[in-house]
Amino acid sequence: MPDERTYLWIARTVSHGHGGYGAPTKTFAVALGCDVRHAERIVYSQGLNIDPAVATPIGMGCKVCERLDCPQRAFPPIGRELNIDESRSHFAPYATSAPNT
């Protein structure tokens, strides 16, 4: 995270629907998070390596995240122009230019 702290995040989806065949369902993402120093108090941390050195970096949200090499990016960052080059492939889904000033 941008504040350089390490957190434990646990997430899952929950779906709910009452209608018959073809009726829409609602799907929600439910997340629980805490500072890694409290992780041992959460039952879901048992068996996980909670060493901050092996943590997977995440950002605050794709549009405002400064981690340009993130392979899970769902949206390009705000304030950066996309670099589109049909002859090149990039590790991250959105290759961008330097920030606009």
N, C-alpha and C positions, 0 to 999 in steps of 0.2 A: 504494500500500500504506500501511497505517497508520504505518509507520516513515518515510514521506515519501521513500523511495528509489525509483528507477526501475529496473525489470527488463525484460529481453527474455524473453518466454515463447513457446515453439513447442510445439504439441500436434498430435497426430493420433490416429486410432483404428486399432486393429489387431484384426482378427477372425480367429477360428480355429475350425474345426469339422471333425470327422472322420467324422461319421455320414452316413447316406444322406439321401434326400429327407425333409424335415420334421424332421430331427434338430436339436436346439438347437446354436447356435454361441455361442462366448464372444467378447465384444467388450470391449476394454480401451482406456482413454485413456492415452496415453503422452505425458509432457510433459518438456521440457528448459528450464531457466531459468537465467539468470545476471544479475548486476548489469549495467546497460547499459554501464558503463565497460569491460566485457570483451567486449561484443557483437561487436566487429570481429574477434575471434579465432574466432568461430563462422561456418562457411561459410553457414549459413542466414540470416545477417543481411545478406548481400550484396544490395544493391538495396533494402533497407528504410531508411526514414527513422528513425534511432535517436535523434533529437533529443528529449530528455526533455520539451520543451515541447509536443510533438504526441502524447505517449503517451496511451493510453486508460486511464483509472483503473480499477483492480480492487480487490477487497477480499479478506479472508482466507477467505471462505465466506459464503454468503447469510445463514445464521442468526446470525452474529456480526458481519457487516459493518454499519458505521454509515452507509454511502452510501444513504440512503433514496430518492434519485431515480434509482437504477440501473434502466435498462429491461430488463436481463437477469436480474433477481432471480428465482430459482427458488423461494425460500422466504421467508416473512416473518421479520423479525428477532425473536430471542428477547427477551422482556421488553416487547414493545409490542403493544398491542391493535389489531386490524384495524379501520379505519374503513370501514364498508360503507355506501355511499350509492348507491342505484339510479339517482339522477338526475344523477350526476356521473361523469366519466371522468377517469382519472389517467394521467400519462405512465408512471409506474412501475407494475408489476403489483400491488403491495400498498401501499395507502395505510394509514399507521399513525398512531397517536396518539403523544404524548410518552412517553418511557420510564417504565415503572412504577418506583416507588421504594419 
